[in-house]
Structure formats: C-alpha cells, structure tokens
Amino acid sequence: MSYAAPSSTPAPALAADALVIGYAGRKNATHPVAGPLHLALWPGELVCLLGPNGAGKSTLLRTLAGVQAPLSGRLTVGGTPLASLSPEARARQLSVVLTERLEASHLTVQELVNLGRHPHTGWLGGLSAHDHAQVQAALAATGTTQFAHRPVGELSDGERQKVLLARALAQDTPLILLDEPTAHLDLPNRVALLRLLHELARTLGKAILLSTHELDLALQAADRVWLLPATGELLAGPPEDLVLSGAFAAAFQREGLAFDIATGTFELHAPTGPPVQLLGHGPAAFWTRRALLRAGFVPTASPAEWRVTVPDEAGVGAWRSQLPGHPVQEHPTIAALLQALRGYFDQAV
C-alpha cells in the first residue's frame, strides 16, 4: 500500500485571497488580527508558520482549519470554498493535529489511528480492507508500527506526537495542519518530528502547514516560511530569502535581542568587550566565535588589535592569540584561550 506521489503540476491544496482574520465583537463590531492575506499551500511542501507571540498565528491556523470563521475574504481547500464543505467533506480534505492533550489513554495506538479512517467509513463505522491498509501505511510512515498494540497512555510525548500524526495520515487528506506539534518534546524528538514531516511532504505529496516557535529548526526544515509579524502583513517565501532580506530579523526584533544572519541564530549575549579579529574557517571557527561572544568579546572578520587564529578545518593544531604588546601565544583549548583573553582584558581595564 502506498500513497500517491506529488503531481508534477499541482494545484494549491489551500488558497486564501484577501483573507482577513480576527474576531467578531458585540453589535457587529469586528477586531481584525491580520490581513488581507494572500496565501497558497502546495502539495509536496512543508510550510512553517512563524511569528512573535500575539501576531495571530493561532487565529490564522484556526481559520484555515475551519474552526473559526474569517472576517472577510475567500478561503478554498482543493479548489472548493471551505465554508461550503460539510463536516464530512471537510474531514476528507484536511486533517488537524492540535497541542491539547488527547483523552484517549484507554485506546491502543492501533485503535486511535483507526479513528483517522472515520471520514471514509460507512454509517456503521466498519473498516474495510482498504481502510486497514491505509492505517498500516500510516503506522509504517511514522515509525509507530512497533507499538501499535500499546495503550496510548503508556507512550512518551514524542511517541504520542508520532501517533497523532499517524492518525492524520490515516485520514488520508491532501492537507495537514499542525499547531505547535513540538511543544511537549525534548530537542532530539523535536528534530526527529520536523525531519519526519519534511520527508512525508516530499514522499507522500502532502501539503503540510505547522505553527511553531522552533525558529532555528524551522529555518532548516521548511520549504517555505509564512512569516506573520506583529504588523499583520504576512510574508511568504523560502526561509533563506526572508533571512537575507532582513524580514526575519525585523519580525522578531526585541531590545537586546539580535538575529545573526551569518549563523542563523539569535544572539543571547550583548558583547561589551573589545573586537577580536577571528582568522580561520570550519567548525573550530564557528565554535570559537560563539565562545568569544559568550565571554563578552566582539568577534569580527575585519582587522583588529586583538587577533585569534583557530586550528585548521580538520581541527588539528592550537589556537593562537596575538594581543597588543604581547608575542603570539598558543592555547590547546578554547577554555585556555578565553582564560588568556580575560586575563589580558582585566589588566587593560
């Protein structure tokens, strides 16, 4: 049993035109959160919805899932207006994985994933041979076959998230929406889940949209990013384009917090020490730079009175420092290098 491969000329799995999201208040008053938005989600791609807290990510996801009505605009799923679909027809077009804890601890994994076939079964709810094959394919795709007969209540958070994804795959919809799927996971499981979602989008041709606060992982895993800043004007594109244009840094700009385009990470420290020219390439240069930042120095590629040369790209050799009025010194580790730099800095001040 296998799923259909992505079409070479797909139509959007989901499209929005002039969509305004928000809330309806009393006396016909409306409270827009974002928009007008023009969006398209395509088969075979993983899109990450990113933005600061309060920008409207959850509101947008609920609106796209049909849980919350838009204030205005047009929203289609598979070319059909979402509002015109019956609950059964909607469940055959899109599946949703939410962050809420699932009260299904009494069910086995197999029984829970079976529920994904409900939109396709008859009124008696019996599973056909085709339904069972879809369930087995979903278990295999998510690596959950080995604990199919375990109670859901005995699963770890990472295993539970995979099972919920398996249920969504068993539902066999062209579109999958996930709200903070990594929220309860440790770092290895967050990485594994995003890698799995990326693989499923590519191999099964699913259009997958997830909201997440895992900014660094999203920049690595997403085919495209929907970036929703506090202004409510959504930007869409490959993560690299949004980073290089400065849009990503601007969306998350906070006092004392800076996004480093060179490393793709947010800087946790505000260096106040002298600039240090960092010479070298490869992993040693990357990690030396991070250590210098943490110690309060300002690493730079430009000429500076303080200079540090890292070992070669294979990691062979020692760190060498050259400080004003001092001969070149060698240091066997980053710890020894930092100790020497701090000692000189303390004497200088």
C-alpha positions in Angstrom: 0.0 0.0 0.0 1.4 3.4 -0.9 0.3 7.0 -1.2 0.1 8.9 -4.4 3.2 10.8 -5.3 3.1 14.6 -5.8 1.7 15.8 -9.1 4.2 17.5 -11.5 1.8 20.4 -11.9 -0.2 20.5 -8.7 -3.0 22.9 -7.9 -2.9 24.6 -4.4 -4.2 22.3 -1.6 -5.2 25.5 0.2 -5.6 29.1 -1.1 -6.6 32.3 0.5 -7.5 35.6 -1.3 -7.8 38.9 0.7 -8.4 36.9 3.8 -8.8 38.9 7.0 -8.7 37.0 10.3 -9.8 38.2 13.7 -12.8 38.2 16.0 -16.4 39.4 15.8 -17.4 41.5 18.8 -20.7 42.9 20.1 -23.0 44.9 18.0 -21.5 43.7 14.7 -18.1 45.1 15.7 -15.0 43.3 14.3 -11.5 43.1 15.6 -9.1 42.2 12.8 -5.9 40.5 13.8 -4.1 40.2 10.4 -4.8 40.6 6.7 -5.7 40.9 4.0 -3.7 37.8 3.4 -3.0 36.1 0.0 -1.8 32.6 0.6 -1.2 29.3 -1.3 -0.1 26.0 0.2 1.0 23.4 -2.4 1.2 19.6 -2.4 4.6 18.2 -1.5 5.8 21.1 0.6 6.3 21.8 4.3 5.5 25.3 5.3 6.2 26.7 8.8 4.1 29.5 10.2 6.3 31.7 12.3 5.8 35.0 14.1 6.1 36.6 17.5 3.6 36.0 20.3 0.3 37.8 19.7 0.8 38.2 16.0 -2.2 35.9 15.2 -0.6 32.5 14.3 -3.2 30.5 16.2 -6.0 32.6 14.9 -4.8 32.0 11.3 -4.4 28.3 11.9 -7.9 28.0 13.4 -9.3 30.0 10.5 -7.6 27.8 7.9 -8.9 24.7 9.7 -12.5 26.0 9.6 -12.7 26.2 13.4 -13.0 30.0 13.3 -14.7 32.0 10.5 -12.7 34.7 8.7 -13.9 38.3 8.9 -13.7 38.6 5.1 -12.0 37.2 2.1 -12.0 33.8 0.3 -10.6 30.5 1.5 -10.6 27.4 -0.6 -9.4 23.9 0.1 -8.9 21.7 -3.0 -10.5 24.5 -5.1 -13.7 24.4 -3.1 -14.8 27.2 -0.7 -14.1 25.8 2.8 -17.3 27.3 4.2 -19.4 25.3 1.7 -18.0 21.9 2.7 -19.9 19.7 5.1 -18.1 18.4 8.1 -17.7 15.0 6.4 -16.3 16.5 3.2 -14.0 18.8 5.1 -12.6 15.9 7.1 -11.7 14.2 3.7 -9.8 17.3 2.6 -7.9 18.4 5.7 -6.7 16.9 9.0 -5.6 18.8 12.1 -3.2 17.9 14.8 -3.6 20.1 17.9 -1.5 20.6 21.0 -4.2 19.7 23.5 -3.6 16.5 25.5 -5.7 13.7 24.0 -8.0 11.9 26.4 -7.6 8.6 24.7 -5.3 6.8 27.2 -7.6 3.8 27.2 -7.2 3.2 23.5 -4.4 1.3 21.9 -2.3 3.0 19.3 -3.9 0.9 16.6 -7.4 1.9 17.8 -6.5 5.6 17.8 -5.1 5.5 14.3 -8.1 3.6 13.1 -10.2 6.7 14.1 -8.5 8.5 11.3 -10.5 6.5 8.8 -13.8 7.6 10.2 -14.5 10.2 7.4 -14.2 7.4 4.9 -16.2 4.6 6.5 -20.0 4.0 6.2 -22.5 4.9 8.9 -21.7 1.7 10.8 -18.1 2.7 11.0 -16.6 -0.7 10.0 -13.1 -0.7 8.4 -12.7 -2.2 5.0 -9.5 -3.9 3.8 -8.6 -0.7 2.1 -9.1 1.2 5.4 -6.8 -1.3 7.3 -4.2 -0.9 4.5 -4.3 2.9 4.9 -3.8 2.5 8.7 -0.9 0.2 8.3 0.7 2.6 5.8 0.3 5.5 8.2 1.9 3.5 11.1 4.8 2.5 8.8 5.3 6.0 7.6 5.6 7.4 11.1 7.6 4.5 12.6 4.9 3.6 15.0 4.1 0.0 13.9 6.2 -1.5 16.7 4.0 -0.1 19.4 0.6 -0.4 17.6 -0.8 -2.5 20.4 0.4 -0.4 23.3 -2.1 1.8 25.3 -1.8 5.4 24.3 -1.5 6.3 28.0 1.9 4.5 28.2 3.5 6.5 25.4 6.1 9.1 25.7 5.4 12.6 24.5 7.5 12.0 21.3 5.7 8.7 20.6 2.3 10.3 21.2 3.0 13.1 18.7 4.0 10.5 16.1 0.8 8.6 16.7 -1.3 11.7 16.3 0.5 12.3 13.0 -0.2 8.7 12.0 -3.9 9.2 12.7 -3.8 12.3 10.4 -2.0 10.3 7.7 -4.6 7.5 8.0 -7.2 10.2 7.4 -5.5 10.5 4.0 -6.2 14.1 3.4 -4.3 16.3 0.9 -3.7 18.9 3.6 -2.4 18.5 7.2 -2.4 21.4 9.7 -0.4 21.1 12.9 -0.5 23.5 15.8 2.8 23.6 17.8 3.5 19.8 17.2 6.9 20.1 19.0 5.5 21.9 22.1 5.9 19.0 24.6 9.0 17.4 23.1 12.7 17.4 24.0 15.3 18.5 21.5 16.0 15.2 19.8 12.3 14.5 19.4 11.7 18.0 18.0 14.4 17.4 15.4 13.1 14.0 14.6 9.5 15.2 14.1 10.4 18.1 11.8 12.6 15.8 9.8 9.7 13.3 9.5 7.2 16.0 8.4 9.6 17.2 5.7 10.1 13.6 4.5 6.3 13.0 4.5 5.6 16.1 2.5 8.1 15.1 -0.1 7.4 11.3 -0.4 3.6 11.4 0.1 2.8 14.6 -1.7 1.0 16.1 1.3 0.7 19.8 1.9 1.8 20.3 5.5 1.5 23.6 7.4 2.6 23.8 11.0 2.9 26.7 13.5 6.0 26.6 15.7 8.2 28.6 18.0 11.2 26.4 17.0 12.7 29.2 14.8 16.1 27.6 14.2 14.7 24.2 13.3 12.0 25.8 11.1 14.7 27.6 9.1 16.3 24.3 8.4 13.3 22.1 7.7 10.7 24.4 5.9 10.4 24.5 2.2 8.8 27.9 2.7 8.0 30.1 5.7 4.9 32.1 6.3 6.2 34.9 8.4 3.5 36.8 10.4 5.0 39.9 12.2 3.1 42.0 14.6 2.0 44.3 11.8 -0.3 41.6 10.4 1.2 41.7 6.9 2.2 38.2 6.2 5.4 37.5 4.1 5.9 34.1 2.4 9.0 32.6 0.8 11.9 30.3 1.2 13.5 30.9 4.7 16.8 31.9 3.1 15.2 34.8 1.2 13.3 36.0 4.3 16.6 35.9 6.4 18.7 37.6 3.8 16.2 40.4 3.2 16.1 41.3 6.9 12.4 40.5 7.2 13.0 37.6 9.6 15.2 39.6 12.0 12.7 42.5 11.9 9.8 40.3 12.8 11.5 39.1 16.0 13.3 42.3 16.9 13.4 42.9 20.6 15.5 45.2 22.7 18.8 43.4 23.5 18.0 40.5 21.1 19.6 40.3 17.7 19.4 37.7 14.9 22.7 36.8 13.3 22.4 36.3 9.6 25.8 34.6 9.4 24.9 31.8 11.8 21.1 31.7 11.5 20.7 32.0 15.3 19.6 34.6 17.8 22.4 36.0 19.9 21.8 35.5 23.6 24.6 37.9 24.7 25.3 41.6 24.2 29.1 41.8 23.9 30.7 44.8 25.5 34.4 43.9 25.2 36.9 44.8 22.5 36.7 43.5 18.9 38.7 40.3 18.2 39.7 39.5 14.6 38.9 35.8 14.1 41.0 34.1 11.5 40.2 30.7 10.1 37.3 28.6 8.9 35.3 25.5 9.6 33.8 24.1 12.9 36.6 25.4 15.1 36.0 29.0 13.8 32.2 28.6 14.4 32.5 27.4 18.0 35.3 29.8 18.8 33.1 32.7 17.6 30.3 31.5 19.9 32.7 31.3 22.9 34.0 34.8 22.3 30.5 36.2 22.2 29.6 34.4 25.4 32.7 35.8 27.0 31.7 39.4 26.0 34.1 39.9 23.1 33.1 41.0 19.6 34.4 38.6 17.0 34.9 40.1 13.6 36.5 39.3 10.3 37.8 42.9 10.0 41.3 43.8 11.2 41.5 44.5 14.9 44.3 44.9 17.5 43.2 41.6 19.1 43.6 38.6 16.8 42.8 34.9 17.2 43.7 32.2 14.7 41.8 28.9 15.0 43.1 25.4 14.2 42.7 24.2 10.6 39.4 22.9 9.3 40.3 19.4 10.4 40.7 20.6 13.9 44.4 20.0 14.0 46.7 22.4 15.9 46.2 25.0 18.6 44.5 28.3 19.0 46.9 31.3 18.6 46.3 34.7 20.1 48.1 38.0 19.3 47.4 40.8 21.7 48.8 44.4 21.7 52.4 44.4 23.1 52.5 40.6 23.5 54.1 37.8 21.5 51.9 35.2 19.8 50.7 32.6 22.3 49.3 29.1 21.7 46.4 27.6 23.6 45.4 24.0 23.4 41.7 24.5 24.1 39.1 27.3 23.8 39.0 27.3 27.6 42.7 28.2 27.7 42.2 30.8 25.0 39.4 32.5 26.9 41.4 32.5 30.1 44.2 34.3 28.4 42.0 36.9 26.8 40.1 37.6 30.0 43.4 38.0 31.9 44.7 40.5 29.4 41.4 42.3 29.3 41.3 42.6 33.1 44.8 44.0 33.2 43.9 46.5 30.4 41.0 47.9 32.2 
